[in-house]
Amino acid sequence: FVILVKGGIMKVKVFDESHEKDLEEAINKFISEEEPEIMDIKFSTAVAMFSEEQIFCFSALIVYR
């Protein structure tokens, strides 16, 4: 996803994992490999019930150049 803004192009990367440590690892890998100029990070969690099981979703959206 690319956003055109005054002063340049901004990009968006979305991460979605079922465990917070997996999300942390995915974000750290992206940062170390891509070395982006991060403008903002949005973090979200969600939980749902399926039968008697709780299902978690940990997600992050990174806005970068």
All heavy atoms as TSV, in Angstrom:
chain	resi	resn	atom	element	x	y	z
A	1	PHE	N	N	0.850	-1.160	0.000
A	1	PHE	CA	C	0.000	0.000	0.000
A	1	PHE	C	C	0.896	1.223	0.000
A	1	PHE	O	O	1.773	1.355	0.848
A	1	PHE	CB	C	-0.879	-0.023	1.241
A	1	PHE	CG	C	-2.036	0.930	1.222
A	1	PHE	CD1	C	-3.240	0.554	1.758
A	1	PHE	CD2	C	-1.912	2.188	0.715
A	1	PHE	CE1	C	-4.312	1.398	1.775
A	1	PHE	CE2	C	-2.978	3.062	0.723
A	1	PHE	CZ	C	-4.180	2.661	1.252
A	2	VAL	N	N	0.709	2.135	-0.921
A	2	VAL	CA	C	1.524	3.349	-1.031
A	2	VAL	C	C	0.622	4.556	-0.918
A	2	VAL	O	O	-0.458	4.604	-1.518
A	2	VAL	CB	C	2.282	3.384	-2.384
A	2	VAL	CG1	C	3.046	4.676	-2.532
A	2	VAL	CG2	C	3.215	2.191	-2.511
A	3	ILE	N	N	1.065	5.548	-0.151
A	3	ILE	CA	C	0.304	6.775	0.051
A	3	ILE	C	C	1.126	7.940	-0.486
A	3	ILE	O	O	2.290	8.103	-0.094
A	3	ILE	CB	C	0.018	7.012	1.552
A	3	ILE	CG1	C	-0.701	5.813	2.159
A	3	ILE	CG2	C	-0.770	8.302	1.751
A	3	ILE	CD1	C	-0.763	5.848	3.663
A	4	LEU	N	N	0.570	8.724	-1.380
A	4	LEU	CA	C	1.252	9.914	-1.869
A	4	LEU	C	C	0.896	11.083	-0.962
A	4	LEU	O	O	-0.271	11.386	-0.756
A	4	LEU	CB	C	0.835	10.223	-3.315
A	4	LEU	CG	C	1.210	9.180	-4.354
A	4	LEU	CD1	C	0.638	9.562	-5.724
A	4	LEU	CD2	C	2.714	9.046	-4.459
A	5	VAL	N	N	1.909	11.718	-0.390
A	5	VAL	CA	C	1.701	12.867	0.480
A	5	VAL	C	C	2.688	13.961	0.106
A	5	VAL	O	O	3.699	13.710	-0.552
A	5	VAL	CB	C	1.903	12.497	1.979
A	5	VAL	CG1	C	0.843	11.525	2.440
A	5	VAL	CG2	C	3.276	11.948	2.233
A	6	LYS	N	N	2.396	15.164	0.545
A	6	LYS	CA	C	3.300	16.280	0.304
A	6	LYS	C	C	4.651	15.961	0.930
A	6	LYS	O	O	4.725	15.579	2.086
A	6	LYS	CB	C	2.723	17.562	0.911
A	6	LYS	CG	C	3.519	18.789	0.623
A	6	LYS	CD	C	2.849	20.007	1.184
A	6	LYS	CE	C	3.664	21.243	0.877
A	6	LYS	NZ	N	3.044	22.437	1.425
A	7	GLY	N	N	5.702	16.045	0.165
A	7	GLY	CA	C	7.024	15.758	0.683
A	7	GLY	C	C	7.509	14.344	0.406
A	7	GLY	O	O	8.566	13.956	0.855
A	8	GLY	N	N	6.736	13.533	-0.307
A	8	GLY	CA	C	7.233	12.206	-0.644
A	8	GLY	C	C	6.175	11.125	-0.594
A	8	GLY	O	O	4.992	11.391	-0.407
A	9	ILE	N	N	6.637	9.899	-0.750
A	9	ILE	CA	C	5.769	8.728	-0.741
A	9	ILE	C	C	5.883	8.042	0.614
A	9	ILE	O	O	6.970	7.834	1.131
A	9	ILE	CB	C	6.165	7.748	-1.852
A	9	ILE	CG1	C	5.931	8.359	-3.229
A	9	ILE	CG2	C	5.422	6.434	-1.718
A	9	ILE	CD1	C	6.391	7.513	-4.394
A	10	MET	N	N	4.741	7.705	1.173
A	10	MET	CA	C	4.713	6.943	2.411
A	10	MET	C	C	4.144	5.572	2.091
A	10	MET	O	O	3.286	5.434	1.236
A	10	MET	CB	C	3.878	7.651	3.470
A	10	MET	CG	C	4.480	8.967	3.908
A	10	MET	SD	S	3.456	9.873	5.045
A	10	MET	CE	C	3.421	8.799	6.433
A	11	LYS	N	N	4.625	4.566	2.786
A	11	LYS	CA	C	4.148	3.201	2.592
A	11	LYS	C	C	3.560	2.690	3.896
A	11	LYS	O	O	3.833	3.218	4.964
A	11	LYS	CB	C	5.292	2.296	2.149
A	11	LYS	CG	C	5.875	2.683	0.804
A	11	LYS	CD	C	6.986	1.749	0.432
A	11	LYS	CE	C	7.589	2.136	-0.913
A	11	LYS	NZ	N	8.679	1.237	-1.295
A	12	VAL	N	N	2.773	1.623	3.776
A	12	VAL	CA	C	2.134	1.002	4.931
A	12	VAL	C	C	2.443	-0.491	4.904
A	12	VAL	O	O	2.354	-1.132	3.854
A	12	VAL	CB	C	0.602	1.223	4.901
A	12	VAL	CG1	C	-0.073	0.488	6.030
A	12	VAL	CG2	C	0.273	2.705	4.971
A	13	LYS	N	N	2.816	-1.033	6.050
A	13	LYS	CA	C	3.042	-2.475	6.198
A	13	LYS	C	C	2.159	-2.954	7.339
A	13	LYS	O	O	2.135	-2.357	8.412
A	13	LYS	CB	C	4.521	-2.732	6.521
A	13	LYS	CG	C	4.877	-4.162	6.765
A	13	LYS	CD	C	4.969	-4.928	5.472
A	13	LYS	CE	C	5.484	-6.345	5.750
A	13	LYS	NZ	N	5.492	-7.145	4.555
A	14	VAL	N	N	1.396	-4.026	7.104
A	14	VAL	CA	C	0.489	-4.572	8.108
A	14	VAL	C	C	1.010	-5.934	8.562
A	14	VAL	O	O	1.400	-6.764	7.742
A	14	VAL	CB	C	-0.941	-4.723	7.533
A	14	VAL	CG1	C	-1.861	-5.364	8.553
A	14	VAL	CG2	C	-1.483	-3.367	7.106
A	15	PHE	N	N	1.000	-6.138	9.866
A	15	PHE	CA	C	1.394	-7.401	10.481
A	15	PHE	C	C	0.210	-7.935	11.256
A	15	PHE	O	O	-0.493	-7.175	11.916
A	15	PHE	CB	C	2.567	-7.193	11.454
A	15	PHE	CG	C	3.810	-6.677	10.796
A	15	PHE	CD1	C	4.012	-5.319	10.634
A	15	PHE	CD2	C	4.781	-7.548	10.337
A	15	PHE	CE1	C	5.164	-4.834	10.036
A	15	PHE	CE2	C	5.936	-7.077	9.734
A	15	PHE	CZ	C	6.120	-5.713	9.583
A	16	ASP	N	N	0.003	-9.255	11.213
A	16	ASP	CA	C	-1.100	-9.887	11.935
A	16	ASP	C	C	-0.633	-11.251	12.417
A	16	ASP	O	O	-0.276	-12.106	11.611
A	16	ASP	CB	C	-2.306	-10.031	11.009
A	16	ASP	CG	C	-3.511	-10.636	11.700
A	16	ASP	OD1	O	-3.717	-10.365	12.895
A	16	ASP	OD2	O	-4.243	-11.390	11.039
A	17	GLU	N	N	-0.605	-11.438	13.729
A	17	GLU	CA	C	-0.116	-12.683	14.313
A	17	GLU	C	C	-1.051	-13.138	15.424
A	17	GLU	O	O	-1.788	-12.334	16.000
A	17	GLU	CB	C	1.294	-12.495	14.888
A	17	GLU	CG	C	2.341	-12.045	13.880
A	17	GLU	CD	C	2.719	-13.123	12.882
A	17	GLU	OE1	O	2.406	-14.302	13.115
A	17	GLU	OE2	O	3.336	-12.775	11.859
A	18	SER	N	N	-0.985	-14.427	15.751
A	18	SER	CA	C	-1.844	-14.962	16.812
A	18	SER	C	C	-1.165	-14.948	18.176
A	18	SER	O	O	-1.795	-15.263	19.186
A	18	SER	CB	C	-2.293	-16.381	16.466
A	18	SER	OG	O	-1.173	-17.210	16.273
A	19	HIS	N	N	0.105	-14.562	18.220
A	19	HIS	CA	C	0.830	-14.475	19.489
A	19	HIS	C	C	1.669	-13.201	19.491
A	19	HIS	O	O	2.267	-12.846	18.469
A	19	HIS	CB	C	1.725	-15.706	19.667
A	19	HIS	CG	C	2.273	-15.838	21.046
A	19	HIS	ND1	N	3.398	-15.178	21.448
A	19	HIS	CD2	C	1.831	-16.536	22.117
A	19	HIS	CE1	C	3.656	-15.467	22.709
A	19	HIS	NE2	N	2.702	-16.292	23.146
A	20	GLU	N	N	1.721	-12.509	20.614
A	20	GLU	CA	C	2.427	-11.222	20.661
A	20	GLU	C	C	3.918	-11.362	20.373
A	20	GLU	O	O	4.519	-10.465	19.758
A	20	GLU	CB	C	2.186	-10.496	21.991
A	20	GLU	CG	C	2.745	-11.173	23.222
A	20	GLU	CD	C	1.776	-12.111	23.907
A	20	GLU	OE1	O	0.836	-12.633	23.279
A	20	GLU	OE2	O	1.968	-12.326	25.106
A	21	LYS	N	N	4.542	-12.465	20.755
A	21	LYS	CA	C	5.971	-12.660	20.471
A	21	LYS	C	C	6.211	-12.833	18.970
A	21	LYS	O	O	7.231	-12.369	18.447
A	21	LYS	CB	C	6.522	-13.868	21.235
A	21	LYS	CG	C	6.667	-13.625	22.710
A	21	LYS	CD	C	7.758	-12.607	22.960
A	21	LYS	CE	C	7.974	-12.427	24.440
A	21	LYS	NZ	N	8.920	-11.369	24.744
A	22	ASP	N	N	5.282	-13.478	18.263
A	22	ASP	CA	C	5.400	-13.616	16.811
A	22	ASP	C	C	5.304	-12.251	16.136
A	22	ASP	O	O	6.039	-11.971	15.180
A	22	ASP	CB	C	4.324	-14.544	16.263
A	22	ASP	CG	C	4.492	-15.982	16.729
A	22	ASP	OD1	O	5.630	-16.374	17.062
A	22	ASP	OD2	O	3.481	-16.704	16.776
A	23	LEU	N	N	4.424	-11.408	16.648
A	23	LEU	CA	C	4.289	-10.048	16.101
A	23	LEU	C	C	5.576	-9.275	16.329
A	23	LEU	O	O	6.082	-8.612	15.423
A	23	LEU	CB	C	3.099	-9.329	16.744
A	23	LEU	CG	C	2.871	-7.887	16.299
A	23	LEU	CD1	C	2.534	-7.827	14.815
A	23	LEU	CD2	C	1.770	-7.248	17.122
A	24	GLU	N	N	6.105	-9.370	17.524
A	24	GLU	CA	C	7.355	-8.684	17.863
A	24	GLU	C	C	8.487	-9.134	16.933
A	24	GLU	O	O	9.221	-8.296	16.395
A	24	GLU	CB	C	7.698	-9.009	19.312
A	24	GLU	CG	C	8.910	-8.304	19.861
A	24	GLU	CD	C	9.131	-8.676	21.311
A	24	GLU	OE1	O	8.198	-8.510	22.125
A	24	GLU	OE2	O	10.246	-9.131	21.627
A	25	GLU	N	N	8.612	-10.423	16.721
A	25	GLU	CA	C	9.661	-10.949	15.838
A	25	GLU	C	C	9.479	-10.483	14.398
A	25	GLU	O	O	10.450	-10.121	13.725
A	25	GLU	CB	C	9.686	-12.474	15.897
A	25	GLU	CG	C	10.208	-13.019	17.207
A	25	GLU	CD	C	10.128	-14.534	17.297
A	25	GLU	OE1	O	9.871	-15.203	16.262
A	25	GLU	OE2	O	10.324	-15.054	18.401
A	26	ALA	N	N	8.252	-10.486	13.908
A	26	ALA	CA	C	7.985	-10.061	12.527
A	26	ALA	C	C	8.328	-8.586	12.326
A	26	ALA	O	O	8.935	-8.214	11.320
A	26	ALA	CB	C	6.524	-10.320	12.171
A	27	ILE	N	N	7.961	-7.760	13.296
A	27	ILE	CA	C	8.257	-6.324	13.190
A	27	ILE	C	C	9.758	-6.084	13.263
A	27	ILE	O	O	10.324	-5.314	12.473
A	27	ILE	CB	C	7.500	-5.526	14.270
A	27	ILE	CG1	C	6.006	-5.550	13.979
A	27	ILE	CG2	C	8.017	-4.092	14.351
A	27	ILE	CD1	C	5.148	-4.965	15.075
A	28	ASN	N	N	10.433	-6.743	14.216
A	28	ASN	CA	C	11.882	-6.564	14.341
A	28	ASN	C	C	12.620	-7.030	13.092
A	28	ASN	O	O	13.590	-6.386	12.658
A	28	ASN	CB	C	12.404	-7.287	15.577
A	28	ASN	CG	C	12.064	-6.551	16.848
A	28	ASN	OD1	O	11.910	-5.334	16.865
A	28	ASN	ND2	N	11.943	-7.288	17.937
A	29	LYS	N	N	12.159	-8.114	12.479
A	29	LYS	CA	C	12.763	-8.595	11.234
A	29	LYS	C	C	12.588	-7.565	10.114
A	29	LYS	O	O	13.532	-7.253	9.388
A	29	LYS	CB	C	12.144	-9.929	10.826
A	29	LYS	CG	C	12.730	-10.515	9.563
A	29	LYS	CD	C	12.098	-11.840	9.205
A	29	LYS	CE	C	12.688	-12.350	7.901
A	29	LYS	NZ	N	12.032	-13.560	7.435
A	30	PHE	N	N	11.372	-7.041	9.980
A	30	PHE	CA	C	11.095	-6.021	8.964
A	30	PHE	C	C	11.996	-4.799	9.157
A	30	PHE	O	O	12.608	-4.309	8.207
A	30	PHE	CB	C	9.622	-5.608	9.027
A	30	PHE	CG	C	9.279	-4.424	8.174
A	30	PHE	CD1	C	9.226	-4.530	6.797
A	30	PHE	CD2	C	9.015	-3.191	8.749
A	30	PHE	CE1	C	8.903	-3.433	6.001
A	30	PHE	CE2	C	8.692	-2.097	7.968
A	30	PHE	CZ	C	8.640	-2.214	6.593
A	31	ILE	N	N	12.119	-4.339	10.402
A	31	ILE	CA	C	12.932	-3.150	10.686
A	31	ILE	C	C	14.406	-3.416	10.381
A	31	ILE	O	O	15.078	-2.579	9.762
A	31	ILE	CB	C	12.734	-2.691	12.143
A	31	ILE	CG1	C	11.316	-2.126	12.325
A	31	ILE	CG2	C	13.771	-1.645	12.539
A	31	ILE	CD1	C	10.929	-1.858	13.762
A	32	SER	N	N	14.919	-4.575	10.782
A	32	SER	CA	C	16.341	-4.860	10.560
A	32	SER	C	C	16.662	-5.085	9.079
A	32	SER	O	O	17.740	-4.713	8.623
A	32	SER	CB	C	16.785	-6.065	11.389
A	32	SER	OG	O	16.183	-7.243	10.935
A	33	GLU	N	N	15.746	-5.681	8.323
A	33	GLU	CA	C	16.001	-5.947	6.907
A	33	GLU	C	C	15.753	-4.740	6.018
A	33	GLU	O	O	16.504	-4.488	5.076
A	33	GLU	CB	C	15.150	-7.125	6.433
A	33	GLU	CG	C	15.587	-8.453	7.009
A	33	GLU	CD	C	14.707	-9.606	6.563
A	33	GLU	OE1	O	13.710	-9.377	5.840
A	33	GLU	OE2	O	15.016	-10.756	6.950
A	34	GLU	N	N	14.687	-3.997	6.275
A	34	GLU	CA	C	14.294	-2.893	5.396
A	34	GLU	C	C	14.860	-1.538	5.834
A	34	GLU	O	O	14.955	-0.627	5.017
A	34	GLU	CB	C	12.767	-2.797	5.324
A	34	GLU	CG	C	12.096	-4.035	4.767
A	34	GLU	CD	C	12.434	-4.295	3.308
A	34	GLU	OE1	O	12.584	-3.319	2.534
A	34	GLU	OE2	O	12.561	-5.477	2.948
A	35	GLU	N	N	15.190	-1.404	7.118
A	35	GLU	CA	C	15.669	-0.143	7.692
A	35	GLU	C	C	14.787	1.047	7.269
A	35	GLU	O	O	15.279	2.036	6.747
A	35	GLU	CB	C	17.126	0.097	7.325
A	35	GLU	CG	C	18.056	-0.977	7.844
A	35	GLU	CD	C	19.506	-0.762	7.506
A	35	GLU	OE1	O	19.843	0.220	6.796
A	35	GLU	OE2	O	20.322	-1.572	7.940
A	36	PRO	N	N	13.486	0.940	7.499
A	36	PRO	CA	C	12.577	2.013	7.061
A	36	PRO	C	C	12.670	3.241	7.963
A	36	PRO	O	O	13.104	3.155	9.124
A	36	PRO	CB	C	11.206	1.365	7.213
A	36	PRO	CG	C	11.387	0.446	8.384
A	36	PRO	CD	C	12.783	-0.098	8.228
A	37	GLU	N	N	12.286	4.371	7.420
A	37	GLU	CA	C	12.113	5.582	8.224
A	37	GLU	C	C	10.673	5.523	8.740
A	37	GLU	O	O	9.726	5.859	8.026
A	37	GLU	CB	C	12.322	6.833	7.367
A	37	GLU	CG	C	12.135	8.112	8.129
A	37	GLU	CD	C	12.207	9.341	7.238
A	37	GLU	OE1	O	12.680	9.243	6.092
A	37	GLU	OE2	O	11.776	10.416	7.699
A	38	ILE	N	N	10.503	5.080	9.971
A	38	ILE	CA	C	9.169	4.854	10.533
A	38	ILE	C	C	8.547	6.181	10.957
A	38	ILE	O	O	9.141	6.959	11.701
A	38	ILE	CB	C	9.230	3.875	11.712
A	38	ILE	CG1	C	9.700	2.505	11.206
A	38	ILE	CG2	C	7.865	3.760	12.391
A	38	ILE	CD1	C	9.911	1.486	12.287
A	39	MET	N	N	7.332	6.399	10.467
A	39	MET	CA	C	6.592	7.614	10.794
A	39	MET	C	C	5.625	7.368	11.954
A	39	MET	O	O	5.418	8.227	12.793
A	39	MET	CB	C	5.811	8.117	9.569
A	39	MET	CG	C	6.642	8.248	8.308
A	39	MET	SD	S	8.099	9.288	8.475
A	39	MET	CE	C	7.351	10.854	8.728
A	40	ASP	N	N	5.037	6.164	11.991
A	40	ASP	CA	C	4.048	5.859	13.019
A	40	ASP	C	C	3.840	4.341	13.080
A	40	ASP	O	O	4.032	3.647	12.094
A	40	ASP	CB	C	2.712	6.532	12.694
A	40	ASP	CG	C	1.760	6.604	13.863
A	40	ASP	OD1	O	2.160	6.266	15.002
A	40	ASP	OD2	O	0.599	6.996	13.648
A	41	ILE	N	N	3.465	3.865	14.267
A	41	ILE	CA	C	3.086	2.467	14.450
A	41	ILE	C	C	1.775	2.432	15.225
A	41	ILE	O	O	1.658	3.072	16.266
A	41	ILE	CB	C	4.151	1.656	15.212
A	41	ILE	CG1	C	5.469	1.627	14.442
A	41	ILE	CG2	C	3.657	0.228	15.453
A	41	ILE	CD1	C	6.594	0.914	15.173
A	42	LYS	N	N	0.810	1.699	14.708
A	42	LYS	CA	C	-0.474	1.499	15.382
A	42	LYS	C	C	-0.552	0.030	15.797
A	42	LYS	O	O	-0.269	-0.847	14.986
A	42	LYS	CB	C	-1.658	1.826	14.464
A	42	LYS	CG	C	-1.640	3.211	13.884
A	42	LYS	CD	C	-1.868	4.252	14.937
A	42	LYS	CE	C	-1.984	5.616	14.270
A	42	LYS	NZ	N	-1.876	6.687	15.215
A	43	PHE	N	N	-0.944	-0.224	17.029
A	43	PHE	CA	C	-1.014	-1.575	17.566
A	43	PHE	C	C	-2.444	-1.883	17.970
A	43	PHE	O	O	-3.149	-1.018	18.483
A	43	PHE	CB	C	-0.079	-1.692	18.778
A	43	PHE	CG	C	-0.162	-3.005	19.487
A	43	PHE	CD1	C	0.400	-4.143	18.934
A	43	PHE	CD2	C	-0.794	-3.108	20.707
A	43	PHE	CE1	C	0.337	-5.363	19.589
A	43	PHE	CE2	C	-0.868	-4.320	21.372
A	43	PHE	CZ	C	-0.298	-5.444	20.809
A	44	SER	N	N	-2.871	-3.124	17.744
A	44	SER	CA	C	-4.232	-3.517	18.086
A	44	SER	C	C	-4.259	-4.968	18.543
A	44	SER	O	O	-3.473	-5.787	18.076
A	44	SER	CB	C	-5.134	-3.349	16.860
A	44	SER	OG	O	-6.447	-3.739	17.159
A	45	THR	N	N	-5.168	-5.249	19.460
A	45	THR	CA	C	-5.399	-6.640	19.872
A	45	THR	C	C	-6.884	-6.930	19.767
A	45	THR	O	O	-7.716	-6.034	19.896
A	45	THR	CB	C	-4.944	-6.910	21.318
A	45	THR	OG1	O	-5.667	-6.062	22.193
A	45	THR	CG2	C	-3.469	-6.672	21.476
A	46	ALA	N	N	-7.194	-8.190	19.526
A	46	ALA	CA	C	-8.589	-8.624	19.479
A	46	ALA	C	C	-8.656	-10.022	20.060
A	46	ALA	O	O	-7.693	-10.788	19.980
A	46	ALA	CB	C	-9.106	-8.613	18.044
A	47	VAL	N	N	-9.794	-10.347	20.626
A	47	VAL	CA	C	-9.997	-11.687	21.174
A	47	VAL	C	C	-11.407	-12.147	20.814
A	47	VAL	O	O	-12.333	-11.343	20.759
A	47	VAL	CB	C	-9.759	-11.733	22.700
A	47	VAL	CG1	C	-10.763	-10.878	23.437
A	47	VAL	CG2	C	-9.783	-13.149	23.219
A	48	ALA	N	N	-11.520	-13.425	20.519
A	48	ALA	CA	C	-12.824	-14.004	20.181
A	48	ALA	C	C	-12.928	-15.366	20.862
A	48	ALA	O	O	-11.924	-15.990	21.206
A	48	ALA	CB	C	-12.958	-14.157	18.672
A	49	MET	N	N	-14.135	-15.803	21.048
A	49	MET	CA	C	-14.384	-17.124	21.635
A	49	MET	C	C	-14.857	-18.067	20.534
A	49	MET	O	O	-15.706	-17.702	19.723
A	49	MET	CB	C	-15.440	-17.035	22.728
A	49	MET	CG	C	-15.010	-16.253	23.946
A	49	MET	SD	S	-13.660	-17.009	24.847
A	49	MET	CE	C	-14.410	-18.526	25.415
A	50	PHE	N	N	-14.292	-19.253	20.494
A	50	PHE	CA	C	-14.721	-20.301	19.583
A	50	PHE	C	C	-14.900	-21.551	20.429
A	50	PHE	O	O	-13.920	-22.119	20.906
A	50	PHE	CB	C	-13.683	-20.525	18.473
A	50	PHE	CG	C	-14.082	-21.566	17.489
A	50	PHE	CD1	C	-15.069	-21.304	16.545
A	50	PHE	CD2	C	-13.491	-22.813	17.489
A	50	PHE	CE1	C	-15.447	-22.268	15.628
A	50	PHE	CE2	C	-13.852	-23.788	16.582
A	50	PHE	CZ	C	-14.837	-23.509	15.645
A	51	SER	N	N	-16.132	-21.941	20.649
A	51	SER	CA	C	-16.457	-22.979	21.629
A	51	SER	C	C	-15.978	-22.485	22.977
A	51	SER	O	O	-16.385	-21.430	23.419
A	51	SER	CB	C	-15.816	-24.315	21.266
A	51	SER	OG	O	-16.688	-25.097	20.535
A	52	GLU	N	N	-15.066	-23.210	23.572
A	52	GLU	CA	C	-14.522	-22.769	24.855
A	52	GLU	C	C	-13.095	-22.253	24.721
A	52	GLU	O	O	-12.406	-22.026	25.714
A	52	GLU	CB	C	-14.572	-23.921	25.861
A	52	GLU	CG	C	-15.990	-24.316	26.218
A	52	GLU	CD	C	-16.039	-25.400	27.270
A	52	GLU	OE1	O	-15.028	-25.610	27.965
A	52	GLU	OE2	O	-17.095	-26.031	27.387
A	53	GLU	N	N	-12.658	-22.045	23.493
A	53	GLU	CA	C	-11.296	-21.605	23.226
A	53	GLU	C	C	-11.267	-20.106	22.936
A	53	GLU	O	O	-12.095	-19.590	22.190
A	53	GLU	CB	C	-10.737	-22.361	22.025
A	53	GLU	CG	C	-9.317	-22.007	21.679
A	53	GLU	CD	C	-8.815	-22.751	20.453
A	53	GLU	OE1	O	-9.591	-23.527	19.864
A	53	GLU	OE2	O	-7.666	-22.533	20.084
A	54	GLN	N	N	-10.291	-19.404	23.522
A	54	GLN	CA	C	-10.080	-17.993	23.217
A	54	GLN	C	C	-9.092	-17.895	22.062
A	54	GLN	O	O	-8.065	-18.568	22.049
A	54	GLN	CB	C	-9.496	-17.243	24.421
A	54	GLN	CG	C	-10.479	-16.988	25.513
A	54	GLN	CD	C	-9.858	-16.145	26.622
A	54	GLN	OE1	O	-8.673	-16.226	26.874
A	54	GLN	NE2	N	-10.676	-15.353	27.263
A	55	ILE	N	N	-9.414	-17.058	21.094
A	55	ILE	CA	C	-8.549	-16.829	19.943
A	55	ILE	C	C	-8.096	-15.381	19.985
A	55	ILE	O	O	-8.920	-14.460	20.040
A	55	ILE	CB	C	-9.286	-17.127	18.623
A	55	ILE	CG1	C	-9.752	-18.581	18.618
A	55	ILE	CG2	C	-8.389	-16.816	17.426
A	55	ILE	CD1	C	-10.660	-18.938	17.481
A	56	PHE	N	N	-6.776	-15.186	19.959
A	56	PHE	CA	C	-6.212	-13.846	20.032
A	56	PHE	C	C	-5.660	-13.427	18.675
A	56	PHE	O	O	-5.196	-14.256	17.892
A	56	PHE	CB	C	-5.075	-13.797	21.060
A	56	PHE	CG	C	-5.550	-13.933	22.471
A	56	PHE	CD1	C	-5.651	-15.178	23.072
A	56	PHE	CD2	C	-5.906	-12.820	23.198
A	56	PHE	CE1	C	-6.071	-15.316	24.368
A	56	PHE	CE2	C	-6.345	-12.938	24.510
A	56	PHE	CZ	C	-6.436	-14.186	25.099
A	57	CYS	N	N	-5.692	-12.139	18.425
A	57	CYS	CA	C	-5.127	-11.554	17.222
A	57	CYS	C	C	-4.355	-10.307	17.646
A	57	CYS	O	O	-4.923	-9.401	18.263
A	57	CYS	CB	C	-6.226	-11.195	16.229
A	57	CYS	SG	S	-5.606	-10.373	14.774
A	58	PHE	N	N	-3.074	-10.281	17.317
A	58	PHE	CA	C	-2.222	-9.129	17.615
A	58	PHE	C	C	-1.800	-8.557	16.269
A	58	PHE	O	O	-1.245	-9.268	15.427
A	58	PHE	CB	C	-0.992	-9.563	18.421
A	58	PHE	CG	C	-1.345	-10.175	19.733
A	58	PHE	CD1	C	-1.572	-11.534	19.844
A	58	PHE	CD2	C	-1.466	-9.389	20.863
A	58	PHE	CE1	C	-1.911	-12.107	21.069
A	58	PHE	CE2	C	-1.804	-9.949	22.085
A	58	PHE	CZ	C	-2.028	-11.306	22.190
A	59	SER	N	N	-2.054	-7.282	16.058
A	59	SER	CA	C	-1.723	-6.689	14.773
A	59	SER	C	C	-1.077	-5.320	14.947
A	59	SER	O	O	-1.237	-4.660	15.965
A	59	SER	CB	C	-2.965	-6.581	13.882
A	59	SER	OG	O	-3.942	-5.788	14.495
A	60	ALA	N	N	-0.339	-4.944	13.916
A	60	ALA	CA	C	0.319	-3.642	13.901
A	60	ALA	C	C	0.326	-3.120	12.472
A	60	ALA	O	O	0.427	-3.885	11.516
A	60	ALA	CB	C	1.737	-3.739	14.436
A	61	LEU	N	N	0.223	-1.818	12.364
A	61	LEU	CA	C	0.311	-1.138	11.088
A	61	LEU	C	C	1.465	-0.152	11.210
A	61	LEU	O	O	1.484	0.659	12.134
A	61	LEU	CB	C	-0.989	-0.401	10.766
A	61	LEU	CG	C	-1.002	0.362	9.454
A	61	LEU	CD1	C	-2.336	0.164	8.765
A	61	LEU	CD2	C	-0.764	1.832	9.692
A	62	ILE	N	N	2.424	-0.263	10.316
A	62	ILE	CA	C	3.584	0.640	10.322
A	62	ILE	C	C	3.485	1.558	9.125
A	62	ILE	O	O	3.356	1.104	7.987
A	62	ILE	CB	C	4.904	-0.142	10.290
A	62	ILE	CG1	C	5.017	-1.025	11.542
A	62	ILE	CG2	C	6.091	0.815	10.183
A	62	ILE	CD1	C	6.268	-1.855	11.596
A	63	VAL	N	N	3.557	2.847	9.357
A	63	VAL	CA	C	3.600	3.858	8.305
A	63	VAL	C	C	5.068	4.292	8.208
A	63	VAL	O	O	5.671	4.668	9.211
A	63	VAL	CB	C	2.702	5.062	8.640
A	63	VAL	CG1	C	2.794	6.114	7.538
A	63	VAL	CG2	C	1.260	4.629	8.850
A	64	TYR	N	N	5.618	4.196	7.017
A	64	TYR	CA	C	7.046	4.487	6.857
A	64	TYR	C	C	7.339	5.089	5.488
A	64	TYR	O	O	6.511	5.100	4.598
A	64	TYR	CB	C	7.874	3.205	7.065
A	64	TYR	CG	C	7.673	2.151	6.003
A	64	TYR	CD1	C	8.609	1.987	4.990
A	64	TYR	CD2	C	6.559	1.312	6.010
A	64	TYR	CE1	C	8.428	1.001	4.020
A	64	TYR	CE2	C	6.375	0.340	5.047
A	64	TYR	CZ	C	7.324	0.197	4.053
A	64	TYR	OH	O	7.137	-0.765	3.097
A	65	ARG	N	N	8.547	5.585	5.367
A	65	ARG	CA	C	9.052	6.094	4.072
A	65	ARG	C	C	10.085	5.130	3.556
A	65	ARG	O	O	10.811	4.527	4.274
A	65	ARG	CB	C	9.712	7.460	4.230
A	65	ARG	CG	C	8.751	8.553	4.528
A	65	ARG	CD	C	9.529	9.873	4.564
A	65	ARG	NE	N	8.772	10.874	5.265
A	65	ARG	CZ	C	7.971	11.764	4.689
A	65	ARG	NH1	N	7.836	11.770	3.399
A	65	ARG	NH2	N	7.333	12.641	5.394
